[in-house]
């Protein structure tokens, strides 16, 4: 048995042990907690200084994935990956075979996440001709989900003519080696992306069997309603009326019809006596919709600036950005909205130059210049009062844009812009970086992407020397 003295020693030792354990736990657990929190915030141990060093997180994402990541020219891994980096500026490049490389100079900030969200476009997209017999007229729906076009009657079906594209040229799919016969009339092509790269064929919305009572669609021009539920077909006296919206003297219309784009129409009621008022109502609906977007989306300090100094406003599909043309000089004030952490670090231009094309980011309060029209700016008739700009300003700029042979529109990602310049088609990011040529053939009239951006649909003039109508093609942008 232990004597009394031994028991006292044991008790004293246990007490000291408990005290040591208590204070150890009291110190170690908070230290571990602090360490874990700092790691979560992006700090990493620095063995040289024996301190925790602040870092930022680069989330390198790409579509398609498994692309090579290079930082300042050195390979550091593959997408999709997250990299802890010391704060600073880095030249980031993402590369994948058979795709155009993506590159940007990005700023990494401590404790913040920077994303690449790089979309890689194929160097040689596969092309497919949808209308080998050509088309007379086309119209893209307001929501960019459908194309309506007219297949001419008595058209000769000709062998497919490959389109000239980026270097190397896009290759036509095997099924384009045969001729395709399509009945004349009005067709609708759905631009939705379907599983397994399957696309729906164009569907006729007018009878495919000619009748004596059917209108002569060869002389019609198409216009979508603001809600895309109706399609107006205005039939002119002769073929020159196909261009009547762009000529000074209106053509003589013989009939006007409202069509349902979701089905085959069998009855045609001539509304020529009321169609002008209907067009005015449609225009009023579009103006009201744009006014609502301007009021709810554009910060109040900028609403007057955009009204007085810009034209042709176009909101991105997610309504977070505005594509516009500056019509007069102005400066976007700083700090319109509170600063956003890890915002786009690309150079911006807040001083507007007339005739230049810009994108304003409504979430990050940043303004990027895309291009210049490089044409004389219109001279307003009334220059005395800035508060009352002339009503003809928008019409003047529409003519200026058309004369420039350039156009800009949104890609479905809301982060990319489709540009047609001199007929060649390219896609760039909204901050004017990573511009790639999708199709270098200078004959494109219009371009619109499918709902998820897997295909780009282009309407192109046929090569000189061929007595052919424009044709509709699809270019595959994703594997």
Buried (B, 14 or more C-beta within 10 A) or exposed (E): EEEEEEEEEEEEEEEEEEEEEEEEEEEEEEEEEEEEEBBEBBBEEEEEEEEBBBBBBBBBBBBEEEBBBBBEEEEBEBBBBEBBBEBEEBEBBBBBEEBBBBBBEBBBBBBBBBEBEBBBBBBBBBBBBBBBBBBBBBBBBBEBBBBBBBBBBEBEEBEBBBBBBBEEBBBBEEEBEEEBEBEBBBBBBBBEBEEEEEBEEBEBBBBEEEEEEBBEBBBBBBBBBBEBEBBBBBBBEEEEBBEBEEEEEEBEBBBBBBBEBBEBBEEBEBBEEEBEEBBEEBEEEEEEBEEEBBEEBBBEEBEEBBEBBBBBBBBBBEEBBBBBBBBBEBEBEEEBEEEEEBBBBBEBBBEBBBBBBBBBBBEBBBBBBBBBBEBEBBEBEEEEEEEEBBEEBEEBBBEBBEEBEBBBBBBBBBBBBBBBBEBBBBBBBBBBBBBBBBBBBBBBBBBBBBBBBBBBBBBBBBEEEEEBBBBBBBBBBBE
